[in-house]
């Protein structure tokens, strides 16, 4: 499980944000495009690609993409 | 895993009733026009029905059951078992609402009457419990009344639940039938570690009701409710709903060795369109095999499956044999799937009360 693949998958969900601007340290909930629908899309992507069921709190307590990746990794 | 295989029980009929008044997503004060449109695009819900003051779920189930008695010609005293599946009970503590309906419907006092206080997953549990009790042949006929007045335990100021849900009640007939060729097959499960995901908190003995329980609190923009009303963690529900039900169905098909693509219909709990579409695609089912009733009825909790039968595939259910998978999931968390064959059942159009 590679952080680069995870960032790429997250980048696909942010249509209006340049993928090159996203790094492990990006605070994804502070991006202009962030919405509850993108939150659901992240949950769906993690379910499909990693077979991990994220909880609402996992999104809530994660600030950076790395934080989220760590949770996925722990539960995979 | 709890797999059940029940022989000698046939699914004979279903009727559904909704209140006449309509709740329109686009008219809710917590939504701008754009927000309402986005909500409908994601959830599939345009409008639903909402019970007027004074109406209970048992009132709706009563109408549905009366219609089913009329259309099938079944005699009242032939019912040996009545199960009321709902959290919208006439009395939260006691007595059971099944007893109230037993009396109002004129059923025999020798009939077994019990409540199953499930929310969205309830229809599968109602079928499973009833069929299990009937398979020995002592109980010949069962009536299952399932549904919810979601409007009674939700805040109309909470946009995470109010626009999604609708009110509806149903009646289902099962019959002991030694000639039934197809067993009913079930896969049931639950996970209480996630009990907080969908909860009405201060209405039981864990967190007793106090005067403060009635205070309406602003949780966030567009979300105001008191501590007795339903609180739903939308993201956790979504995550659970796109993964667990699909697995539950695949486990059912694997255990009982049937092919999912052979079924005529998947009758899925009308959680919301985005969730249900993800489940449909995971199971590789074509759109015509997964009918949706949520556009004009919303998520009606344990009535989702009966509403879909009555409003979407009534003609097909009345006309011949149907190979069905039903699946429902929700508060508990709990979930269940059933593989059921029906043969020219009685299915009434949705009755507006």
Interface residues (C-beta under 8 A of the other chain):
Chain A: X36 X37 X39 X40 X43 X44 X47 X51 X53 X54 X55 X56 X57 X59
Chain B: X38 X42 X194 X233 X234 X235 X236 X238 X239 X240 X242 X243 X244 X274 X278
